[in-house]
Amino acid sequence: MSLPLLEGHRGALESCTFCPKLCRAACPVSAADGRETTTPWGKMSDAFLVASGSLPRNESHAALAWACTGCRACRQACDLRNEPAETLFDARAEYFAAGVAPAAVKAHVSRRSERSEDHARAVGSAILRARARGARVDDAADVAVLVGCGVDADDPGDPLADAIVAAAQLVGRPVAVLRGCCGRDSFAAGDRPGLLADASALAASLVGKNTLVVADAECLETLRVAYPRRELALPPTELVHLVELAAAGLPRLGRLGAAAVRYHDACAMGRGLGLYEAPRQVLARVFGAAPAELPRSREWGTCSGGGGLLPETMPEVARTIAESRAAEHAAAGGGIVVTACPRAARNLRKSGVEVRLLVSVVAASLEAASARPALGDGSAG
């Protein structure tokens, strides 16, 4: 194949190319964009034809590989369980290496060092705020916390510090906080050298760590799914999402009072990691009742349009997807949307939805629990 990384995807490419397009309605990008070429069939057919040499490897054909959020909804609808996202993300790496990636992707990658430095500074500041809130942070600890580059310091609230505070309380002992990234942005851009550099730096930072607590669902999906498939090795460290720790210790969570809360199954959290029950258990504990649902949820949950660099490569489509989710939320009764994906939260907020990150809900509930008077201290009754 003229795109060598796609050789391992030959079966998926061939079956998708000659498929009757049963998954077309599942793709949020093609639903918002309206073009046949951005359906899973169109994107996979184009990649197959370029890989087989029937179409030129140029900017026009390359752009279709980025018309994907990586949501895996097409896999859910596929009788063969093909994974177009896996194929298209490898196609991105081929196109990026050939210099035909979209201009928005090249610009994104050119800012990589700047973003990394900004994130490291933001995490450093968040550590100070977390310590002021009682979190115990120690670089020598055998449990590490990776906030994730998707968690934006400019998000409402303080999600960076929230992640550190919640992880430290749930672990029950000091934690080390990593300032680097998992490589998700590099992976989504097709920047293979950047991904390898991020993976190498992360592996070095995990030496001597037994557990890595991750706050960003897309970040953990990258480590659990993308790394092994691309033979990127980490030290023998247990990888766990912060909400998994919270669900395992529900009695430690405090109540935040009744609220109209609707849970959004972030694509990476649900179809990526298979975590459906833990977030709902946590929200039911914290708010005293099971969260409301969007019209389509769990395995069939709908994408917010925030992943895969779509807001940068196809901003109008990303906005249309978010507006569709916002309209569904409003029609179902509105309220607060809780999601585990920072990029989903960011895209939904642009459409006027009130969103809280799951990690911040967990942190607030733990602080509420710590503020409760202990039984027998004379304050009750």
C-alpha positions in Angstrom: 0.0 0.0 0.0 1.2 3.5 -0.7 0.1 4.4 2.9 2.1 1.6 4.8 0.4 2.2 8.2 -2.9 1.2 6.6 -1.7 -2.3 5.7 -2.9 -3.6 9.0 -6.3 -2.1 8.3 -6.8 -3.7 4.9 -9.7 -5.9 5.9 -11.6 -2.9 7.5 -10.9 -0.7 4.5 -12.1 -3.3 2.0 -15.3 -4.2 3.9 -16.1 -0.6 4.5 -15.6 0.3 0.9 -18.0 -2.3 -0.3 -20.5 -1.9 2.5 -24.2 -0.7 2.0 -23.4 2.1 4.5 -25.4 0.9 7.4 -23.5 3.1 9.8 -23.9 6.4 8.0 -26.6 7.7 10.4 -24.3 7.1 13.3 -21.6 9.6 12.2 -22.0 13.0 13.8 -19.8 14.6 11.3 -21.7 13.5 8.2 -25.0 14.2 9.9 -24.0 17.8 10.4 -22.0 18.2 7.2 -24.5 16.5 4.9 -21.9 15.3 2.3 -21.6 11.7 1.2 -17.8 12.0 1.3 -17.8 12.5 5.1 -19.9 9.4 5.9 -17.8 6.6 7.4 -18.1 4.9 4.0 -16.9 8.0 2.1 -13.9 8.5 4.4 -12.9 4.8 4.4 -13.4 4.5 0.7 -11.2 7.5 0.0 -8.5 6.2 2.3 -8.6 2.8 0.6 -8.3 4.4 -2.9 -5.4 6.6 -1.8 -3.7 3.7 -0.1 -4.1 1.5 -3.2 -2.7 4.2 -5.5 -6.0 4.9 -7.3 -6.3 8.4 -5.9 -3.5 11.0 -5.4 -2.1 11.6 -1.9 -2.9 15.3 -1.7 -4.5 17.9 0.6 -8.0 17.4 -0.8 -8.2 13.7 0.0 -6.1 14.0 3.2 -8.7 16.4 4.6 -11.3 13.6 4.9 -9.2 11.8 7.4 -9.7 14.7 9.8 -13.5 14.7 9.3 -13.8 12.4 12.3 -14.1 13.0 16.0 -12.9 9.5 16.9 -16.3 8.9 18.6 -16.5 5.2 17.5 -20.3 5.5 16.9 -19.8 3.9 13.5 -18.2 0.9 15.1 -21.2 0.5 17.3 -23.5 0.5 14.3 -21.2 -1.9 12.3 -22.1 -5.6 12.2 -18.4 -6.4 11.6 -17.3 -4.0 14.4 -14.9 -2.3 12.1 -13.1 0.7 13.5 -12.9 3.5 11.0 -11.5 5.9 13.6 -8.4 3.7 14.1 -7.9 3.5 10.4 -8.4 7.2 9.8 -6.1 8.3 12.6 -3.3 6.1 11.1 -4.2 7.7 7.7 -3.6 11.1 9.4 -0.1 10.0 10.4 0.7 9.1 6.8 -0.7 12.4 5.4 1.0 14.5 8.1 4.3 12.8 7.3 3.8 13.5 3.6 3.1 17.2 4.3 -0.5 17.2 3.0 -2.3 17.6 6.3 -4.8 20.5 6.5 -3.4 23.9 7.3 -5.3 24.0 10.6 -3.5 20.8 11.7 -0.1 22.1 10.7 -0.8 25.3 12.6 -1.9 23.3 15.6 1.3 21.2 15.6 3.5 24.3 15.2 2.1 25.5 18.6 2.9 22.2 20.3 5.8 23.5 22.4 4.0 26.6 23.4 0.9 24.6 24.5 3.1 22.2 26.4 4.8 25.0 28.3 1.5 26.7 29.0 0.0 23.4 30.3 3.0 22.7 32.5 2.8 26.2 34.0 -0.9 25.8 34.6 -0.5 22.5 36.3 2.3 24.0 38.5 -0.1 26.8 39.6 -2.9 24.2 40.1 -0.6 22.2 42.5 -0.2 25.3 44.7 -4.0 25.9 44.8 -4.6 22.2 45.5 -2.1 22.2 48.4 -3.9 25.3 49.8 -7.0 23.1 49.8 -5.3 20.4 51.7 -4.1 18.1 48.9 -0.8 16.3 49.7 1.5 16.4 46.7 4.9 14.7 46.7 7.0 14.0 43.6 8.3 10.9 45.2 4.9 9.3 45.7 4.2 6.0 44.1 0.8 7.2 42.8 0.8 9.8 40.1 -1.9 12.0 38.7 -2.2 13.0 35.1 -4.6 15.9 34.7 -4.5 15.8 30.9 -3.9 18.5 28.3 -7.6 18.5 27.5 -8.4 20.0 30.9 -8.2 23.7 30.2 -7.1 26.1 32.9 -9.6 28.6 31.5 -12.6 26.2 32.1 -15.2 27.5 34.6 -14.2 26.5 38.1 -10.8 25.0 38.8 -10.7 21.6 37.1 -6.9 21.4 37.2 -6.7 21.7 40.9 -10.0 19.8 41.3 -8.4 16.8 39.7 -5.4 16.9 42.1 -7.5 17.4 45.2 -9.9 14.6 44.3 -7.1 12.1 43.4 -5.2 12.9 46.6 -8.3 12.4 48.7 -9.5 9.2 47.0 -6.0 7.7 47.2 -5.7 8.7 50.8 -2.0 9.5 50.7 0.4 11.9 48.8 0.3 11.9 45.0 2.8 13.0 42.4 1.4 15.3 39.8 2.7 15.0 36.2 3.0 18.2 34.2 3.3 16.5 30.8 0.7 15.2 28.3 -0.3 11.8 27.1 0.1 12.7 23.4 -3.6 12.8 22.6 -3.3 16.1 20.6 -0.3 14.8 18.7 -2.2 11.5 18.0 -5.3 13.4 16.7 -3.1 15.6 14.5 -1.3 12.7 13.0 2.0 14.0 14.4 3.7 10.6 15.0 7.0 12.2 16.1 5.1 14.3 18.6 3.2 11.3 19.9 6.4 9.4 20.3 8.1 12.3 22.2 5.1 12.6 24.5 5.0 8.9 25.1 8.7 8.7 25.9 8.5 11.6 28.3 5.4 10.1 30.0 7.1 6.7 30.3 10.1 8.4 32.0 8.0 10.2 34.5 6.2 7.0 35.5 9.3 5.1 36.5 8.7 4.0 40.1 5.0 4.8 40.0 2.6 1.9 40.7 -0.6 3.7 39.7 -1.6 6.5 37.4 -4.8 8.3 38.1 -6.1 10.1 35.0 -8.7 12.9 35.0 -9.3 13.3 31.2 -11.3 10.5 29.5 -9.7 11.0 26.1 -6.3 10.9 27.8 -7.0 7.6 29.4 -8.4 6.2 26.2 -5.2 7.1 24.5 -3.1 5.3 27.1 -5.3 2.2 27.4 -6.2 1.8 23.7 -4.0 3.8 21.3 -0.7 3.1 23.0 -0.9 -0.7 22.9 -2.2 -0.8 19.4 0.8 1.3 18.3 3.3 -0.6 20.5 4.0 2.4 22.7 5.2 1.0 26.0 4.8 2.4 29.5 6.3 1.0 32.8 4.0 -1.6 34.5 1.7 1.0 36.0 -2.0 0.6 36.7 -4.1 3.0 34.7 -7.3 4.2 36.3 -9.8 7.0 35.7 -10.5 9.2 38.7 -14.2 8.3 38.6 -13.4 4.6 38.9 -11.7 5.4 42.2 -14.7 7.5 43.2 -17.2 4.7 42.3 -15.2 2.3 44.4 -15.5 4.5 47.4 -19.0 5.9 47.2 -19.5 6.3 51.0 -16.7 8.8 51.0 -18.6 11.2 48.7 -20.7 13.9 50.2 -24.1 15.2 48.9 -24.2 18.4 46.9 -28.0 18.8 47.2 -30.7 18.2 44.6 -30.0 19.4 41.1 -31.4 18.9 37.6 -28.4 17.0 36.2 -28.1 15.2 32.9 -25.2 12.9 32.2 -23.5 13.0 28.8 -21.7 9.8 27.8 -18.5 11.2 26.5 -17.3 9.1 23.5 -13.9 8.3 25.1 -15.5 7.4 28.4 -18.2 5.2 27.0 -17.4 3.5 23.7 -13.7 4.1 24.3 -13.2 2.9 27.9 -16.5 1.1 28.5 -17.2 3.2 31.6 -21.0 3.6 31.8 -22.0 2.6 35.3 -19.3 4.3 37.4 -20.1 7.9 36.4 -23.9 7.3 37.0 -23.2 5.7 40.4 -21.1 8.7 41.4 -23.7 11.2 40.3 -26.6 9.3 41.9 -24.6 9.4 45.2 -23.7 13.0 45.0 -27.1 14.4 43.9 -29.3 11.9 45.6 -31.0 10.6 42.5 -29.9 9.0 39.2 -29.0 11.6 36.6 -31.3 12.3 33.7 -30.3 10.9 30.3 -30.0 12.4 26.8 -32.3 10.8 24.2 -29.5 8.5 23.1 -27.1 7.3 25.8 -24.7 4.6 26.9 -23.4 2.6 23.9 -25.5 4.8 21.6 -24.6 8.1 23.2 -24.1 11.0 20.8 -20.9 12.9 20.2 -20.6 16.6 21.2 -18.2 17.4 18.3 -15.3 18.3 20.5 -12.8 15.5 19.7 -10.4 14.6 16.9 -9.4 18.3 16.4 -12.7 18.8 14.7 -13.3 22.3 16.2 -10.1 23.3 14.5 -10.4 21.5 11.1 -14.1 21.8 10.7 -15.3 24.5 13.1 -18.7 25.0 11.5 -19.5 21.3 11.7 -18.3 21.1 15.3 -20.6 23.9 16.2 -23.5 22.3 14.4 -23.0 19.0 16.3 -22.9 20.8 19.6 -26.0 22.8 18.8 -27.8 19.5 18.0 -26.8 18.1 21.5 -27.8 21.4 23.1 -31.2 21.2 21.4 -31.7 17.6 22.5 -30.8 18.6 26.1 -33.2 21.5 26.1 -36.0 19.4 24.7 -35.5 16.8 27.4 -35.9 19.4 30.1 -32.5 21.2 30.3 -30.5 21.6 33.5 -26.8 20.9 34.0 -24.9 18.6 31.8 -22.1 16.6 33.4 -19.5 15.0 31.2 -16.1 13.4 31.7 -14.6 15.0 28.6 -13.1 18.5 28.8 -13.3 18.9 25.0 -17.0 17.9 25.0 -17.6 20.4 27.8 -15.9 23.2 25.9 -17.8 22.6 22.7 -21.2 22.3 24.5 -20.6 25.5 26.4 -20.2 27.4 23.1 -23.8 26.4 22.4 -25.0 27.9 25.7 -25.2 24.6 27.7 -24.3 24.8 31.4 -21.7 22.1 31.8 -19.7 20.7 34.7 -16.8 18.3 34.5 -17.3 15.1 36.3 -13.9 15.5 38.0 -15.0 18.8 39.5 -18.2 17.3 40.8 -16.2 14.5 42.5 -13.8 17.1 44.1 -16.8 19.2 45.3 -18.5 16.1 46.8 -15.3 15.1 48.6 -14.9 18.5 50.1 -18.5 18.5 51.2 -17.9 15.2 52.9 -14.9 16.5 54.7 -16.9 19.5 56.0 -19.6 17.2 57.5 -19.5 17.1 61.3 -18.3 13.7 62.6 -20.9 11.5 64.3 -20.7 11.9 68.0 -19.1 15.3 68.1 -22.1 16.8 69.7 -23.1 18.9 66.7 -26.0 16.7 65.6 -29.5 16.3 67.0 
